């Protein structure tokens, strides 16, 4: 091919290279363009679906939060006729947090109504549901153990609550008291007294529980008064 007047071989080669790339690009998009466009559309649809789902979840969470608040308000005013059914609806459709909250509320309502068996069943249901958040399952475990305490062997109480009956644990106050009471049933007075002293020393435990722990520890021969504020010691 002859070069045009004033055209260098370098310019010619570059134009040929550009034409070749353009031709290759056209062939590529003729062959794969439909798939690429389809893939992009799928990504856009997936992104839109994800945004919709997140908004839907937020709306559902808001609805369940408002309904649970209304239920608690109704319980406070004694309007409990249809509360179990409303709690069941939240437990069925809500996310893990609202499901657990609804089940714990239903258990407390059963206990308030004198139905101890139903309360135990609800607490056990929460405690055994590995899909629920740990803090809710721990709450159910402590309350379940308190209700079953008299029917359980002392060693079973100690074993069941062992992970929670440790200083610093959010449930240490209640779990520690139940553990100490089980130790007393085993006639392990020294261990029980030390557990009460540990409760008294944990500043995360409610003050009323710490004060009670000091008093019981004293009856077991352990002076834990130094663990309380000066005003409590006088």
C-alpha positions in Angstrom: 0.0 0.0 0.0 1.5 3.4 -1.0 1.7 6.1 1.6 -0.2 9.3 1.1 2.0 12.4 0.4 3.6 13.6 3.6 2.5 10.5 5.6 5.3 8.7 7.5 5.5 5.0 8.0 5.0 5.5 11.7 1.8 7.4 11.2 0.6 4.7 8.8 1.4 1.9 11.3 -0.4 3.7 14.1 -3.6 4.2 12.0 -3.5 0.5 11.0 -3.1 -0.5 14.6 -6.0 1.8 15.7 -8.2 0.4 12.9 -7.3 -3.2 14.0 -8.2 -2.5 17.6 -11.4 -0.9 16.6 -12.3 -3.8 14.5 -11.4 -6.2 17.4 -13.5 -4.2 19.8 -16.5 -4.2 17.5 -16.2 -8.0 17.0 -15.9 -8.5 20.8 -19.0 -6.4 21.6 -20.9 -8.1 18.8 -20.1 -11.5 20.3 -20.3 -10.6 24.1 -22.1 -7.3 24.3 -25.4 -8.8 25.0 -24.0 -10.8 27.9 -22.2 -7.8 29.3 -25.3 -5.6 29.2 -27.3 -8.4 30.7 -24.8 -8.7 33.5 -24.8 -5.0 34.2 -28.6 -5.0 34.3 -28.6 -7.9 36.7 -26.2 -6.1 39.0 -28.4 -3.0 38.9 -31.5 -5.1 39.7 -29.6 -6.9 42.5 -28.5 -3.5 44.0 -32.0 -2.1 43.8 -33.4 -5.3 45.4 -30.8 -5.0 48.2 -31.8 -1.4 48.9 -35.5 -2.3 48.9 -34.8 -5.2 51.3 -32.8 -3.0 53.7 -35.6 -0.4 53.7 -38.2 -3.1 54.1 -36.3 -4.5 57.1 -36.0 -1.1 58.6 -39.7 -0.5 58.2 -40.5 -3.9 59.7 -38.2 -3.3 62.6 -39.8 0.1 63.2 -43.3 -1.5 63.1 -42.3 -4.2 65.5 -40.7 -1.7 67.9 -43.8 0.4 67.9 -46.1 -2.6 68.4 -43.9 -4.0 71.3 -43.9 -0.6 73.0 -47.7 -0.5 72.7 -48.0 -4.0 74.1 -45.8 -3.1 77.1 -48.0 0.0 77.7 -51.1 -2.1 77.5 -49.7 -4.6 80.0 -48.9 -1.7 82.3 -52.5 -0.7 82.3 -53.9 -4.2 82.6 -55.1 -4.5 79.0 -53.8 -8.0 78.4 -56.6 -9.8 76.7 -55.1 -10.0 73.2 -51.5 -9.5 74.2 -50.4 -13.2 73.8 -51.6 -13.2 70.2 -49.9 -9.9 69.4 -46.7 -11.2 70.9 -46.9 -14.4 68.9 -47.2 -12.3 65.7 -44.0 -10.5 66.6 -42.3 -13.7 67.5 -43.3 -15.1 64.1 -42.5 -12.2 61.8 -39.9 -10.1 63.7 -36.1 -10.3 63.5 -34.1 -12.1 66.1 -34.1 -9.2 68.6 -37.8 -8.6 68.5 -38.6 -12.3 68.4 -36.6 -12.8 71.6 -38.1 -9.7 73.2 -41.6 -10.9 72.4 -41.0 -14.4 73.8 -39.4 -13.0 77.0 -42.3 -10.7 77.4 -44.8 -13.5 76.9 -43.0 -15.6 79.5 -43.1 -12.7 82.0 -46.8 -12.2 81.3 -47.5 -15.9 81.9 -45.7 -15.7 85.2 -47.6 -12.6 86.1 -50.8 -14.5 85.4 -49.7 -17.4 87.7 -49.0 -19.8 84.8 -45.6 -20.9 85.9 -45.5 -23.9 83.5 -46.1 -21.7 80.5 -43.5 -19.2 81.7 -40.9 -22.0 82.1 -41.7 -23.3 78.6 -41.2 -19.8 77.0 -38.0 -19.2 78.8 -36.7 -22.6 77.8 -37.7 -21.9 74.2 -35.6 -18.8 74.2 -32.7 -20.3 76.0 -32.5 -23.3 73.6 -32.8 -21.2 70.4 -29.3 -20.8 69.1 -30.4 -18.3 66.5 -31.3 -15.7 69.1 -28.7 -13.2 70.4 -26.7 -14.5 73.3 -27.7 -11.8 75.8 -31.4 -12.8 75.4 -30.6 -16.5 75.8 -28.6 -15.7 78.9 -31.5 -13.7 80.4 -33.8 -16.7 79.7 -31.3 -19.1 81.3 -31.1 -17.1 84.5 -34.9 -16.7 84.8 -35.5 -20.3 83.9 -33.0 -21.4 86.6 -34.7 -19.2 89.2 -38.1 -20.8 88.4 -36.7 -24.3 88.4 -34.3 -23.8 91.3 -36.2 -25.9 93.9 -36.6 -28.8 91.4 -33.0 -28.9 90.3 -30.1 -30.6 91.9 -27.6 -28.1 93.4 -24.8 -29.3 91.2 -27.0 -28.8 88.1 -27.6 -25.2 89.1 -23.9 -24.6 89.6 -23.0 -26.2 86.3 -25.8 -24.4 84.4 -24.9 -21.0 85.6 -21.1 -21.4 85.7 -20.4 -19.3 82.6 -22.5 -16.4 84.0 -21.5 -16.6 87.7 -18.3 -14.7 87.2 -17.3 -11.1 88.2 -17.8 -8.7 85.3 -20.5 -10.7 83.6 -23.7 -8.7 83.2 -25.7 -11.5 84.9 -23.2 -12.0 87.7 -25.4 -10.6 90.4 -28.4 -12.9 89.9 -26.4 -15.9 88.6 -24.0 -15.5 91.5 -26.7 -15.5 94.1 -28.4 -18.6 92.6 -25.0 -20.3 92.5 -24.2 -19.4 96.1 -27.6 -20.6 97.2 -27.0 -23.9 95.4 -23.6 -24.1 97.2 -25.3 -23.7 100.5 -27.6 -26.6 99.6 -24.4 -28.7 99.2 -23.2 -27.4 102.6 -20.3 -25.7 100.9 -20.6 -22.6 103.2 -17.1 -21.4 102.5 -17.5 -21.4 98.8 -20.9 -19.8 99.1 -19.5 -17.0 101.4 -16.7 -16.3 98.9 -19.3 -16.1 96.1 -21.3 -13.6 98.0 -18.2 -11.6 98.8 -17.3 -11.5 95.1 -20.8 -10.2 94.3 -20.3 -7.5 96.9 -17.0 -6.5 95.3 -18.4 -6.2 91.7 -19.4 -2.6 91.2 -21.4 -3.5 88.1 -23.8 -5.4 90.3 -26.8 -3.3 91.5 -26.2 -1.8 94.9 -29.1 -3.5 96.6 -27.8 -6.9 95.5 -24.3 -6.0 96.8 -25.7 -5.0 100.1 -27.6 -8.2 100.5 -24.5 -10.2 99.5 -22.5 -8.5 102.3 -25.2 -9.3 104.8 -25.3 -13.0 103.8 -21.6 -13.3 103.6 -21.4 -12.0 107.2 -23.7 -14.8 108.3 -21.2 -17.2 106.7 -18.3 -15.8 108.5 -16.9 -13.6 105.8 -16.7 -9.9 106.3 -17.3 -8.2 103.0 -18.3 -4.7 104.3 -15.1 -3.2 102.9 -16.5 -3.8 99.5 -19.4 -1.3 100.0 -19.3 2.5 99.9 -18.7 4.2 103.3 -22.3 5.3 103.5 -23.4 1.7 103.2 -21.0 0.5 105.9 -22.4 2.8 108.6 
